[in-house]
């Protein structure tokens, strides 16, 4: 099994690229960002460990996890954020190993922030970055989330590494860059070419 990390800034279209990899190339996709949200309730001890570390309750009166309570607790507290990540990331990696344990070939690991986190240094066999101009990403994110430009910009500004990679070619840890600034058909062609390049497969064999 090989792990293809697919990442990109807010509004870049990485989820669409992952869907194309799944539908065209039959690749299983592990959505790390969604799985983190699920693990707060599914993992037998994770939420309790986080509450102990932060010294606060993150559930409502019915015992249900309230994501907004966690977000408010760690929003401007980098030390608290690091405490949470130190607990969440090992649980996430265990969950991914369980997901992929019986798989062969290429498995896609989709994550918005993986390159920003030192806990994932060296993770994955290949890294594909989905990119788009900042203004286009902002427009897409506002339409998708129904949020204001100010709020989306604040979230974008937190992705400092992704912003620094915007408009840059592959290099270093990045094996391929897919620019999503055209039609869906153009994006599919770019995805196919990028995956063929990183995997050694022939695009024509999969048409």
N, C-alpha and C positions, 0 to 999 in steps of 0.2 A: 504494500500500500504506500502511496505517496500522498502528501498533503499539499494542496494548492490553497494558499491564503489569498482571499480576495478582499481588498479593503478600498476605502475611498472616503473622501470628505462628504459632509452633509449635502444631499441633493446631487451627488455625482451619478447615481444610478447603479450602485453596486448590487442592489437586490435584483434589479432587472438583468444585469449581467449574469448573476448566479442562476437565475431562472433560465436564461438561455443556455448556460452550460449544462443544466439539468435536462432540459428538453431536447437539445440538439445532440449533446454528447453523452447523455444518460449518466451524469455524474451525481452522486448523492451530495446534498448540501447540508452542512451543519451551520445553522444561524446562531452564532455565539451570542449576539445581543439579545435575541429573543429567549435563548436558553438561560441566560443570567436572570432575567425577570422571572422565569418559571421556577428556577432553583430556589428562590427565596421561600417558596411554599412547598416544593416537592422534596427538597433535601431534608433528611430527618433532623439535622442539628444546625444547619447553616444560619437560619434566622436568629435562633437563640444565641448562637455564638456572637453574632453581630451585635445584638442587643446588649450582651454582657460587655463586649469590648467598648461600646459607645456609652454604656451606662444609661440607656433609655429604652422605653418600650416603643416598638414600631408597628403595633397592631391596634385595631379598633376594639370596641367592647365585646365583639363576637370572636375575637382572636384572629381576625383576618389581617394579613399584612397590608399596610398602607404605604405604597411607594412614595407618595408625596412627603410623608414624614421622614423617610430616609433621605430623600433629595434635599429637603430643607436642613437636615442635620449636617450633611457633608458639603453643602453647596459652597460655602466660603471657608471651610476648615480642611486644609490640605492634609493635616495629620489624621483626621478622622477618615478622610478618603483613602489614605494609605492603609489604615487599619482594616477598612472594609475590603479593599482589593486584596490584601494579604489573606483574607479568608475566602473570598469569592473565587479568585483565579484558580487555586488548587482544586476547588470543587468543580469548576468549569472544565478543567483539563481531565479530571476523572470522568465527568459526564461525556466528554468527547471520546475518550478511550472506550467507554462502554458502547457508545453509538457506532464506532468504527471498528470494533475489535474483530468482527468476522468479515470485514470488507477487503476487497482486492482492487487494484487499479488506483485511480485518482479519487480522492475525497476532497470536496471543497469546504474550507473553513472560512465562513463569512464573518467579518468583524470590522466595525468602524474605527476601533481604537487600538488594535493589536500592536501596531508599530510604535505607538506612543508609550507602551508599557514595558518596562525592563524585564518583568517576569516572563515575557514571551520572547526574549532575545534568543534567536536560534531556532524558534519554533517554525515548523513548516519546511517543506522541501523547495517550493517555489512561491514567489509572491507576485501577484498581479494587482496593480493599482488602477482603479477606475477614476478617470479625471474628467473635468469639464471646467470651462471658464467660471470664475467666481460669480459674476452677475447671473449667469444661467443657473448655477447651483442654487443661488439665493431665490430666484424666481420659482424654481421647481419646489424647493422646500416650503416656501410660503403657500403655494397652491396645495401641496400634499398635506401639510399639517394644519392649514387654516390658521396660521399664526402670523404675527406682525413681523415686519422686516427687522425691527429692533431685536426681538427675541431670537429670531433665526441668526442674525449677525452675532449676537452674544454667544450662541452655541458654536457658531463657526470659529469665532476667535479662540475658543478653548482648544480647537484642533490645530495647534501650532505646527506640528510636523506635517499634517496633511496640507495645510496652507503653503508651507515651504516647498512641497513637492508639486504643487499646482503648476502645470505648464512645463514640467521638466521631463526629460526622457528617462528611460530605464537606466539603471546603474546602481552599483553598490548592492544593497540587499534586494532591490527591485528588479525582477526578472522580465516583467512586461508591463507596459502602460496601455490602457484602452481609453481612448478619448471619446467621450459620449457627448458630442455636440452637433449631431446630425439626425438623420432619420433612423427609425428602428431597423430598417434593412441595412443601413450603413453600419450601425452598431453591431448587428449580428455578424457581418462580414469581418469587422475588426476583432470581435470576440473569437471567432473561429481561427483567424490568423494568429492571434496571440496565444490561444491554447495550443494550437498546432506547434508553434515555436517553442513553448516551454515544455511540451510533452513529447515532442519528436514524432507526433502523429501527422498524417497527411489529410489536409482539409478535403481533398477530392474523394477520399475513401468514405467520408461521412455525409456526402451529399445525397 
